[in-house]
Amino acid sequence: MHSFLILHRFFTFLVFTTFSLLVFSQSRFRLMEYNVENLFDVFHDSLKADQEFLPGTVRNWTKPRFWKKLIHISQVISSAADDQLPDVIMLCEVENDSVLLYLTRRSPLRVAGYDYYMTHSPDERGIDIAFLYQKATFKPLKFDEIEIDRSTIGNRPTRNILHVEGITQTRDTLDLFLCHFPSRSRGQSISDPYRRHVAQVLKQHVDSVMVHKSKPRIIITGDFNDFPDNASLKTVLKASKVEDEIHPLSLYNLLIGKKPGTYKYQGKWNTLDHFIVNGNLLYKKSGHFYTAPEWVKIHQPSFILEEDLKYGGLKPFRTYNGLRYQGGYSDHLPVVADFHW
């Protein structure tokens, strides 16, 4: 317990120092996306299949393990700052509002003053999408949850898509779509139609923003459980690699070709998390809010990686390896994107 308190105090100091830098030296707008791998509390929700993540069950998820997880997430977020913490953070695999309250009000991250919103999806396990934001640099105008009608697919309920419309400190309006597509747990061929269906729902809402706004600035990010060349991204969303000619209303996947990837499976790195923008956000003009492929990166500080003893190289340092608790961070690597003006 003594070492736990020392760790907590150290990261509280680290976050406080970084937050002070944010207040006094804001130089850009930074976004972060991170699948945090099953951020559950230790209490049973009778409406959800969360039995694995309870004390005394197969994973023996306890309060000390929960608090260690919160400190780890705070540490990863802090490490994504050089002269400022992320202005906006999108987290996948978060159980409920209580977990977010602990993260933003009682963990070392509390000194950063993040406010938050999260979805309330019909997902059977109870995992959702969380949206954290700095009130000084981003003002949400509205939150919309996009539910997925699964009647035509006949599949299990999945996570809602979160649509956030807000204004940055530069008075630029952004439309953010935050996603966690259905998993591949039953195999790629069986689950692919469901992800394509979710992508089609997402595309319809993105197209609606494109039509109704004179100069839309759209950001789409999250865990898509698909690679850049899979149908959901390439065929349905038509999210392509940035080439010489940029079209304002076309979608561009800024993580195509980025190394090593965000997820490693059987020794092979792949990119399941993506960061997609429309062309309006890629034009570099005086006074304009924009980004570029080189400002979007897969964040990989050494402490969230471990040696891959079976396949060689490194791999994400996970909280669980199968059912065995190892006290790591997540099975995904986070994504960080900067915007300048």
Secondary structure as the mmCIF struct_conf table of DSSP 4:
data_model
#
loop_
_struct_conf.conf_type_id
_struct_conf.id
_struct_conf.beg_label_comp_id
_struct_conf.beg_label_asym_id
_struct_conf.beg_label_seq_id
_struct_conf.end_label_comp_id
_struct_conf.end_label_asym_id
_struct_conf.end_label_seq_id
HELX_RH_AL_P HELX_RH_AL_P1 HIS A 2 PHE A 24
BEND BEND1 ARG A 28 ARG A 28
STRN STRN1 PHE A 29 LEU A 39
BEND BEND2 VAL A 42 PHE A 43
TURN_TY1_P TURN_TY1_P1 SER A 46 LEU A 47
BEND BEND3 LYS A 48 LYS A 48
TURN_TY1_P TURN_TY1_P2 GLN A 51 GLU A 52
BEND BEND4 PHE A 53 LEU A 54
TURN_TY1_P TURN_TY1_P3 PRO A 55 GLY A 56
BEND BEND5 THR A 57 ARG A 59
HELX_RH_AL_P HELX_RH_AL_P2 LYS A 63 SER A 79
TURN_TY1_P TURN_TY1_P4 ALA A 80 ALA A 80
BEND BEND6 ASP A 82 GLN A 84
BEND BEND7 ASP A 87 ASP A 87
STRN STRN2 VAL A 88 VAL A 94
HELX_RH_AL_P HELX_RH_AL_P3 ASP A 97 ARG A 105
TURN_TY1_P TURN_TY1_P5 ARG A 106 ARG A 106
BEND BEND8 SER A 107 SER A 107
HELX_RH_3T_P HELX_RH_3T_P1 PRO A 108 ALA A 112
STRN STRN3 TYR A 114 MET A 118
TURN_TY1_P TURN_TY1_P6 GLU A 124 ARG A 125
STRN STRN4 ASP A 128 GLN A 134
TURN_TY1_P TURN_TY1_P7 LYS A 135 THR A 137
STRN STRN5 PHE A 138 ILE A 146
TURN_TY1_P TURN_TY1_P8 SER A 151 GLY A 154
HELX_LH_PP_P HELX_LH_PP_P1 ARG A 159 ASN A 160
STRN STRN6 ILE A 161 THR A 168
TURN_TY1_P TURN_TY1_P9 GLN A 169 THR A 170
BEND BEND9 ARG A 171 ARG A 171
STRN STRN7 THR A 173 HIS A 180
HELX_LH_PP_P HELX_LH_PP_P2 PHE A 181 SER A 183
TURN_TY1_P TURN_TY1_P10 SER A 185 ARG A 186
HELX_RH_AL_P HELX_RH_AL_P4 GLN A 188 HIS A 212
BEND BEND10 SER A 214 LYS A 215
STRN STRN8 ILE A 218 ASP A 223
BEND BEND11 ASN A 225 ASP A 226
TURN_TY1_P TURN_TY1_P11 PRO A 228 ASP A 229
BEND BEND12 ASN A 230 ASN A 230
HELX_RH_AL_P HELX_RH_AL_P5 ALA A 231 ALA A 231
HELX_RH_PI_P HELX_RH_PI_P1 SER A 232 VAL A 236
BEND BEND13 LEU A 237 LEU A 237
STRN STRN9 ALA A 239 SER A 240
BEND BEND14 ASP A 244 GLU A 245
TURN_TY1_P TURN_TY1_P12 PRO A 248 LEU A 249
BEND BEND15 SER A 250 SER A 250
STRN STRN10 LEU A 251 ASN A 253
TURN_TY1_P TURN_TY1_P13 LEU A 254 GLY A 257
BEND BEND16 LYS A 259 PRO A 260
BEND BEND17 THR A 262 THR A 262
STRN STRN11 TYR A 263 TYR A 265
TURN_TY1_P TURN_TY1_P14 GLN A 266 GLY A 267
STRN STRN12 LYS A 268 ASN A 270
STRN STRN13 ASP A 273 ASN A 278
HELX_RH_3T_P HELX_RH_3T_P2 GLY A 279 LEU A 282
TURN_TY1_P TURN_TY1_P15 SER A 286 GLY A 287
STRN STRN14 TYR A 290 TYR A 290
HELX_RH_3T_P HELX_RH_3T_P3 PRO A 293 TRP A 295
STRN STRN15 VAL A 296 ILE A 298
HELX_RH_3T_P HELX_RH_3T_P4 SER A 302 ILE A 304
STRN STRN16 LEU A 305 GLU A 307
TURN_TY1_P TURN_TY1_P16 LEU A 309 TYR A 311
BEND BEND18 GLY A 312 GLY A 313
STRN STRN17 LEU A 314 PRO A 316
BEND BEND19 THR A 319 THR A 319
STRN STRN18 TYR A 320 ASN A 321
TURN_TY1_P TURN_TY1_P17 GLY A 322 LEU A 323
STRN STRN19 ARG A 324 TYR A 325
BEND BEND20 ASP A 331 HIS A 332
STRN STRN20 VAL A 335 PHE A 339
STRN STRN21 HIS A 340 HIS A 340
#
